[in-house]
Each structure stands twice: as structure tokens, then as C-alpha cells.
Amino acid sequence: MADELTPETPEEEQPKKTHKQRKNGLYPGVSEELAESMRTGWADTELHGLEPIAQAAHTAVRRAALSARFPGERLVVPAGRLKTRSNDTEYPFRASTEYAYLTGDQTENGVLVLEPTGQSGHKATVYLLPRSNRENGEFWLSGQGELWVGRRHSLTEAEQLLGIPAKDVRELAEALTDAEGPVRVVRGHDTLIESALTDKVTKERDEELRVYLSEARAVKDEFEIGELQKAVDSTVRGFEDVVKVLDKAEATSERYIEGTFFLRARVEGNDVGYGSICAAGPHACTLHWVRNDGDVRSGDLLLLDAGVETHSLYTADVTRTLPVNGTYTDIQRKIYDAVHAAQEAGIAAVKPGAKFRDFHDASQHVLAEKLVEWGLLEGPVERVLELGLQRRWTLHGTGHMLGMDVHDCAAARTEAYVDGTLEPGMCLTVEPGLYFQADDLTVPEEYRGIGVRIEDDILVTEEGNRNLSAALPRTSEDVEAWMARLKG
Ligand SMILES: [Mn+2]
């Protein structure tokens, strides 16, 4: 099946192999007459005059910046390959962020190569699987044949769409093995390409390429900001969907919430940008609760942390903590309002010229004040912050860069990110939380099992910031009114 005629097999070898397979009885049902019949009688479906994809002009600018950073070197950026889920089924394919960022393309096995054109400048080529060959039976006998997986773009069509010359990827590994001169590859996506380069690359130099591509994504261009807003808008609708079916979730489990949000993500976007956290009751205190198999009970809170990923792979990352029955209890409201105050302080600290750490510090300060005020920690607040004592209940950093990866720019150097300075065009989450574990004996019983997080997606602007997810209510009163309206 899928592995009988692998895509990287040079074309000229394939007819022979197909013949041998038939002879060996691998395709016992295929007579020479059927094989002959399948070769012919197909219409020419080549598409002509295709317009470039929306981000083509932007990807060209990104490749030019990459070229300027690594003059005279061959740069290899793979999309990645299908990953086996079980036997001959694969996980849904998601192209590497680096490849999609530089090409706008998302097809499996694709590889972008920037070939140096002397001391400065590069020639970009995108290497792709071409249309399936009909002559050798590949299109219907191979698991990667278009009859099984769907029509691909021809190389000519891909060139028009991406604005990059396209070649057959099955010739790439050999070409890379033969090529001379310095080369770097983005690791972790394509073992075939990496093994072709194994004698020519070093870990340290490849890491510099990865770091560059991570830092390059920190400031978003106009296209990216539009896509992030789209992702957030779909996410807002997904949250509304969930509120409308909370009774069904109560009758079943957290899975009903996960499935409801996923429906919105698949209909309006590519997927969810990360596994949805649908955490009812004490599950809210488990930061990455994605099992989502628990009960949803009236009187408990639901912490929903979810984001739609657009077709272009930009994701939202939004959290709301909602009372399942529509009304916060007194203790839930007290904790919720404290987290909201901390988020307000955090958002206010997001502006150009501010340090990345500032919004975290602002939020943590508010949370430490509340914990002292409630008698859970002994003051003064400065002592608490100095010793980090609030972290027993605040647990995580207050936010991160957001983009094609939910934790975007993760390979950036500390000085360029965590110790860096905010600039217009950066997009980040502000997401303080308080979590009182169900078995935490250091807090009064009424706190135990309550977890609250509020998370919004904030764009740094020239003037300060813009909350991309402002369409979702944040104060406890506004959340209750919004839920009442949707459930009404
Ligand atoms: Mn987040």
C-alpha cells in the first residue's frame, strides 16, 4: 500500500518496480489489461492563470530577510512528513511553522531551499511532490497517489500560487548530497533531508537558523495581524457555541465542550491551535487538562482555554472561566475578580518600549496583594514577591508570544524575548490565574478546587495595545450577562 512506491523513489525506477510488484502478486487483482486501461482516458485538469496566495508578497519579504542574514550559505527548510498514527493511518498533517512562514505552502514533503547566488542573495526554490504519474500506475497503486489522497497542485500551479519556482522533491535528497558549500537545515521535520545533509551540517549552525526564524516572527506584518484577528473572531464564536450547550455538557462530560469548540474550529479554520483545555470544577487547577473526560456540574466553574487556528495556521489562545449555571458563587467571584484585576494591570503594562517582563510583574503584584489581603500569605507584598511565595497559587508565567505557534518564537534568545522590549506588531497573551488545588491544606476549604484564568490576545500598537479578543466579556458581571443572553 502506501509504502510500495515511495514518493522519493526516482521516477525512472517506478515502472519497473510496479511491474515487479504485480509479478510478485502484490496487486493480484491487477491484470495487464486493467493497468493499461488505467493509464489512459483522463482529462487534462491543469489550472491556468492562478493568482498568487494572499501572503505571497509577505513571504517574499521574509525570505529576503533570511537571505540577508545568511549570505553565501544554502538554507534548507522542510515542511515535514506524515507521521504514522497506527499501521497505515497517519495523523492529520501540519506543516512546520518555519516552512509555512517562508512559503505560505502547507503540503507534506515540501522543502524550501535558498541557494546562494554568490556573496549575497539567494535563489529560492520550493521542492514539492508533483502530480501523480498516470503512466506507471503511481496515481492509483501508491498510497501517496492522488487517487487515494486527492489532487495535488502541479509544479507549475504551485509556482503561480506561491510566487516561487517549484521542482520535484524526489530529486532533492540526491542534489543536496552532491551540493558543495556551507549549508544549514531546520531540524526535526524531515529525516530524509537531514540524512542527505548529515556530513555537511552542524547542530550549532542549524540552531542559529532555527533561532533566527523564531525571532523573525516576533513582529507580525499586516497579513499576520489580520489572520490573528480572524483566529480570535472564530474563537469568540466557539466560546459562544459552548455556552449554548452547557446543559448538554452537564448531561455528558467535558468532551461535549471539546467537541463543540472543535466543530467551530474545523468549519471556520484549519483546526484547533492546541488541544482544548475544557476543565470543569477542580480540573481547572491542572494547567494542561486535555483529557476532558470529567463531569460538568452546576455550581462549579468551567475553565475553557481554546483557540481556533486559521487556514493559514495562525492561532488564537483565549481563556474564560465561566460559572456552569451562569452565576458565580461569592468565593468564586472573589477569586475571579482578583484575577481580572491582575489581568487589567497586566494589559495596561503592554506597550511599545515596555520590557516583556513588565506585564508579568504587574499581574503578579496584584495577585500577591490579594493573597496577602485574604490572609493566605503573610505580608508585606514585596517580601512575598521577592521570595516568589505567591507562585504556589499563580503557577505559571503571565503570557507568551502568539502567532503560528501558540507559544510562538519559542526558540528566540532570552535577550530577544523574555528579557526583550515590546515593539508594535508583537502579539502576546496576558493570562494571569489563581489555582487552589483540591488537596491544598494551606487554604481554607472553600478555596479548594477553584481555578481561575482569564486570557486575552493583545497586539502591541504604536499607541499602546489592542485587545484582539475584546469581544468576549471579562468582568464577572459582564460574563454573567453574556451567558444569560446566550442561554436565554
Ligand atoms: Mn496561553
Residues whose N, C-alpha, C, O or C-beta is under 5 A from the ligand:
A	BS01	MN	D317 T429
